[in-house]
Every structure is written in C-alpha cells, then in structure tokens.
Amino acid sequence: MKQVCLLCERTSLDNNSYCQEIYCPAEMSPNVLGYGEWLGDIEIIKPVIVLRSAVLYEATRHQKKIFLKVAHPGVENKEKLKREAEFLQKMQLNKEQSKYLPVLLPPYANTNVQTDAIGITMLKEHLLYFYLFEYVEGEPLRDILEKNPQLWIDHIGWLMISLTHIISFLHNKGIYHFGLSPETILVRFDDHHPKVPRILLFDLGIVSAAQNLKSNWHPFLVLPAYTAPELIDKKTPDYATDIYGLGLILYELLVGKPAFTFKLHNDV
C-alpha cells in the first residue's frame, strides 16, 4: 500500500506522508493498494482512479476480472459508499437497472446481492468498506481528456446524451448526484460503433434524496471547481444543480479545458 494525498497528489510508499504546506493534509492521506496485493480473495491489478471519497480498482476474483470500489477512511465516505451500493442493489432487485450504471456483484464468495451489497474487511489494521461490480472496458473521462482535450464533436454529443439520460434516471428515482465531473465517468470507444462512445457512471455522487441533503452533503466529496454555486453559498439546491454539473462537463468537452482550474493546492 502507499499513501496518496487527495489535494497535492504526493505519494509515500512507507505510509509516512509529509508536506511543508500547512493546508496540505498529507499525514491524513488514504492508503491505496497496488498490483498483486490481496483484499480477501480479491487480487488488485491496478487503481483506476483515486476519488475524494473512494478508490476504484481493476481487480480479479477467482480469475474473473471485476471492479472494486473501496471507501477512504471517515464516516462520510463509508456512508456515501453504503448509500451507493444499496441504491444499485435496489435497482437490480427491482429490475430497473440502467445500462449506464454498474452491475453490482456479491462482496463475498458465499453470499449474493440480495442479502449483501457492501463488504467489510481488515487489511493491515485498516477497516475497509467496499463493493464490487462487473468489469467493463473503458477508462476515466479525465484520463481521456488529458491525452486528447479536444474530442470529436460526435463523441461529445453522444457522451452528453448518455450522461443526461442517466442523470434523468436518477432524478426520476428522487436521487441527486451533485458531484458530476470527468473523474466519475468511465468511457469506452466501441470498434463496431466508432461514433458512439459508451459510458458508465461508476460514482453516484451523494446519492441522496432531497430530505436527506443536510446530512449527506459534505463539501470535500466534490472538487470545488465542479461544485454548484448554491452548494457553496449554502442555498437550497435542487435538480438544476445537476444540470449545472452537466453544463460544466459539456463546456470542458467543447472548449478543451475545464471552466475553472480544478487542480489547486487549496480548496478555498
């Protein structure tokens, strides 16, 4: 395992992160698993992306490739992961699954999705909360934009159509996201349909109903550059808050750069 700072992205292989900047919480950095490490019967291939609340890993279990999502330490991160997994579980049990959402897998070999959505395990004195979902080809939209900031206009159109569809699906279920960014979306380009990229929204944001916003919203969960003004100003957010998130992503896809600088050393 190595520590990765969520703000300055410094890493430490000896779990002893240090930064001279007073605003950098390097010492509180989460641990990220590396290639060949094991989490029970799950073997890590690589971390796909490190979010502020969790890490998405490519992994294998019983020689089958899967995705593993592990929450960072902290009650807010654990509860967010739990809400996300339970929402996916509910959708699958009700047979309302969207093709743009992860397909949940049982967290343990001797259980099933109907009874367990989230897993808990100990690793090197760390209590980890996780869930598993089916593997699909793709890479984070952020990685794609770093390699090619200016995508083809057809790709932009289909990406936004797909993303708008899944946000509409969440809204119809009474769920807010409030954390849309290129970090939360996996994209796959299909050789058979080269004009139509496929997406997977693997992070559901705060995945909260309106009546629970006060307890489920935490500013650190979302990059400030992708946080709607009403959330920063502590006004009442609603469905339009996610439309703002869609607009930020559309702007970035069209212009080739984010509307606001998102890699800062200090959130303020």
C-alpha positions, 0 to 999 in steps of 0.5 A: 500500500502507499499513501496518496494525498487527495489535494497535492497528489504526493505519494509515500510508499512507507505510509509516512506522508509529509508536506511543508504546506500547512493546508496540505493534509498529507499525514491524513492521506488514504492508503491505496493498494497496488498490483498483486496485493490481496483484499480477501480473495480479491487480487488488485491489478491496478487503481483506476482512479483515486476519488475524494471519497473512494478508490476504484480498482481493476481487480480479479476474483477467482480469475474473473476480472471485476471492479472494486470500489473501496471507501477512504477512511471517515464516516462520510465516505463509508456512508456515501459508499453504503448509500451507493451500493444499496441504491444499485442493489435496489435497482437490480432487485427491482429490475430497473437497472440502467445500462449506464450504471454498474452491475453490482456483484456479491462482496463475498464468495458465499453470499449474493446481492440480495442479502449483501451489497457492501463488504467489510474487511481488515487489511493491515489494521485498516477497516475497509468498506467496499463493493464490487461490480462487473468489469467493463472496458473503458477508462476515466473521462479525465484520463481521456481528456488529458491525452486528447482535450479536444474530442470529436464533436460526435463523441461529445454529443453522444457522451452528453446524451448518455450522461443526461439520460442517466442523470434523468434516471436518477432524478426520476428515482428522487436521487441527486448526484451533485458531484458530476465531473470527468473523474466519475465517468468511465468511457469506452470507444466501441470498434463496431460503433466508432461514433458512439462512445459508451459510458458508465457512471461508476460514482453516484455522487451523494446519492441522496434524496432531497430530505436527506441533503443536510446530512449527506452533503459534505463539501470535500466529496466534490472538487470545488471547481465542479461544485454548484454555486448554491452548494457553496453559498449554502442555498437550497439546491435542487435538480438544476444543480445537476444540470449545472454539473452537466453544463460544466462537463459539456463546456470542458468537452467543447472548449478543451479545458475545464471552466475553472482550474480544478487542480489547486493546492487549496480548496478555498 
